């Protein structure tokens, strides 16, 4: 059984009935229910399709935050081999919200940066729910420095509600660390590709997402502030997050139209958590093609990045 979102209630009811019938069939308490199960399964598929065909921006935000959605380490384990994580910023300490290290991708050495939210309470606390402190971004800069030194491409997997806003983080220079990480991304002499796999929240996401090519999963979100935060500022009412999400243009479809991102990776009907391995494989194929396209173009990566970001918002 899946963890159902509020708007998925019609599907939850149907899949609950299917599960009950299957259990009755297994125990012999029901006879000849195969036809009924098949009928309900079709209704469930149709209901799921109908729901996901017209998701609102706020509903997409809920899907992007789904507890069962594959996270950074799921992608690392499936797509990369010989992953060697690096720890620490050589200044203060380590931040486990940021995953950083080197691995092989399709036989090629790559540097990996990512934000890990965790999949249960223990791991979520360990990774601070994917909200990085300054040492996390300084660790990212350290890995990018190494990647540049050895001319290794960089892949970043973005999934954070934003950088951690705690007092300690601010005291240790959160804003400066984010700025330096963003600047390092922009100035890399090697190609970098970023994928928003869940939430891309504020500067905490931009710090590792300022890449030659930026992709988003179909139901991920990318915004300067969370819908709840925007509602609190604009209307002093966080319950109006739904209105904020609609007006902020946070969906992959909106951002592709605005040319903020370069492509969308399709998710199965029902979201990435319903076919985790397939979504991760599709992400890997997109990253592989992205690097091939950049290499074939033969452009200066810094100049490419500069032109790309300066062009955002221009109408002429």
N, C-alpha and C positions, 0 to 999 in steps of 0.2 A: 504493500500500500504506500502511496505517496503522501507527503504533507501537502494538503490542499490549501490553496489560497481562497479567500472569501468569495471571489467571483467564479470560482470553479465548483461551487456547491452542486449544480446540476450533474456534473461529471462525477463528483464524489458520491452522490446518492446512487447513481447507476453502477459505478464500480464496486460500491459496497454490496449491492444486491448480487452482482456477479460473483463476488468472493463468497458470499453466504451460500449461493447455489452450488458452487464448486466444492465447498466443505461438506454440504449435505450429500453431494454425489459421491465424494470420497468415503464417507462413513456409511453409505448405503441407505441413508434415511430418505433419499429422494430417488425416484425412478424416472429415467428417460427425460433428463432436463437439458440435454445437449442443444436442442433446438432453441430453447428459451435463453440459454447462455449465449448462443450465437446471435440471437436477436438483440439481447441487451448489449453485447459487445459492439454491434453495429451502431446502436443508438448512442453508446458512449463515445465512439469515435466521431460520430457526426456532431454530437454536442461539444466535444473538445475542439473540433474544427471550427464550429460556429463561434465559440468563445474567443479563440485565438485569431480569428480572421479580423476581428474589429477591436483589438485591445486599445484602451485609452493610454495616454502617456503615464498616468498614475499606476495603471495596472501593469504596464511594462516595468515600472520602477519596482513593483512588488515581485515580479518574475526575476528581475536582475538581482534581487536580494534573497531569493529563495534559498532556504537552508540547505537543500540537497543539490544545489547547482555545483558543477565541478569547479574546484578552486585551483589556484596556481600550482600546487604540488601535484595535483591530478594530471595537469598538462605536462609537467616536468617528467613525471614517471612514465607517461605513455609516449611522449614525442621525442625525448632526448635519452641518450645513453652516456654512460661514464660521467654522470653529473658530480662535480666536486664543488660543494658549497664553501664559500669563504665567510668568515665571521669577523665582526669588529670593524670600527672605523679608524683604528690606530690613534684615537684621541680620547674617547670616553668609554666606549664599551660596544656591545653588540645589540642589535635590535632585531628581534625575530619576526617582526611584522614584514620586514623586507627580506626576500629570498634573493641571494646573489651568488654567482659562481660561474663555472665554466663547464661545458658539456660538448657532446657531439650531436649534430643534427644532420641526418642524411649523410653521415660520414665527414661532415665539415665541423671544425671547431667553432663554437659560438659562445658568447657571454650571455648569461641569463640574468635578468632583473625581474622581480615580481613581488606582488603584495599578497600575502597569505592570510585569509580570514580565520581559518580553522573550521573543522567540521563537527566538533562537539564542544561542550562547555570547557573542558580541560584545555583543548587545543586553541579554542578561541581566546581564552585568557592568556595562554602562552604567546600567541601572536598578536595580542592586543586588538583583536577583531579587525586586523589589517590596517590599523591606523598607526603610521610610522612616526617615530620620534626623530630628532635631528641626526642621531647617529646612524639611523637607517638610510637616510639620504646621503650621508657622508660615506657610508659603506658602498652605496650605489656609485658614487663618484669614483671611489677607489677602484672598483671593478671596471668602470668605463675607462679609467686611466690605463689599466693593464691591457684592456681590449685594444685600445688605440696603440699602445706601445708595440703589441704583437700583431696588429692589423687583423683583428678578429671581429666579425660582425656581432651586433648586439640585438637581442630579442627581449622585449619587455612585455610582461603580462600584468595588466592593470586591473585591480579589484579592491577599491578602497572607498569608504565614505568620505575620506579626507584625512589630512595629517592630524596627529594627536594634538589637541589644544590644551594639554595640561600645563600647569605652572612650571614644572621642571623642564618640559620641552621648550617652552618659551625662554626660560632662563638660559638654556644651552644654545639658543640661536636658531629656532625652528624656521623662521622666515628666511634667514641667510642661507641655511642648509638647502632649503627648497630652491632658492634662487640659483645657488651654485650648481645644483643637480640639473636644473632646467638649462642653464647656460652650457653645461658640459654636454648635454644631449644635442643642443643646437650646434656646438662646435666640433663634434666628432668628425674625424677624417675617415671613419669606416661607416658602412651602411648600418642603419638601425631601423627595426620594424617594431611597432607596438600594436598590441591587441587589447581592447577593452573587453574583458571576459565577463564582467559583472557590473560593478559600479565604477565610474570614473569620476571621483569627487574632488573638485576644486584643485588647488595647487598641489595637494598631496598626490594627485594623479598626474598632473601635467609635468611634475618633476622627473618622471621617467617615461612619459608618453610623447615627448616632443621629438618625433621621429620622421625619417624620410617618408615612411608609409604608416598610416594609422588605420587600423581596421576595428570594427565593432561587431560583436555577436548581435544577431537580429533583435534580441530582447534585452540588450544591455543598455545602460544609460551613461551619459557623459555631460557634466554640468559644472558651472562655476560655484554652485552651492547646492545643498540638498533641497528638495521641494519643501520640506518642513522648515528649514532655515530661511528660505526665501519668503514663505508665508508669514513667519514670525516677524521678519523685517518689514515687509510690505503692508501687512494687515494686522500685525500684532496678534496673530491667531494661527497657531501651527496646524489647527484642524483644517485649514484651507490649503493643505499641501496638494490636494487634487487640482485646484485651480492654478496653483503655482507651476505644477508639472506641465500642465497644458500650455501655459504661456511661455515657459522657459525654453521650449524646443530641445528637449533632452534626449529624444529617441534617436536611434541610428538612422532612421529614415529622414528625419528632419536635418540631422547633421551632415548626411551625405548630400542632401539638396543644397545646403549652405556651403558645401565644399570644405567643411572642417575635417572630415575623414575621407579616406580613399576607397573604402569598400565595406560591404556588409557580408558577414558569414552567416548563412542560413542556419536556423535552429529547427529541430523537428517540431511538429505540432504538439503543443504542451510544454515547450521549453527545453533547454539543454539538459535538465535533470532527468528527462524521460529517455534520453539516448546519449548518455555521457560519452561513451567511446566514439560514437559516430561524429559527435560535435568536435571532439578533440582532434580526430583524424582530419576533419574538414579544416580546422584551424591550422594544422600542420601543413596541409596542402596549400593553403593560402599564403602562409609564411614562405614556403619553398618557392612558390611562383613569384612572390614579391621580391625576394633576393635575386632570382633569375632575371626579372625585369629590370631591376636597378643595375645589375651587372651588364646586361645587354645594352642599356642606354649609354653606359660609359661616361656618365656625368660626374662632375665634382660633387661629392655628397654634401659638403657644407653649403655649396652654392644652391644645390637642389633644395635643401632644407630651408635656406633663406628665402628663396623665391616662393616656395610653397606657403610658408607662414605669412609672408608679407602680402600674398595674394588673397588671404582670407578676408572677406568683407568688402573687397573691391567690386565695383559694378561696371567699371570702364575698362 
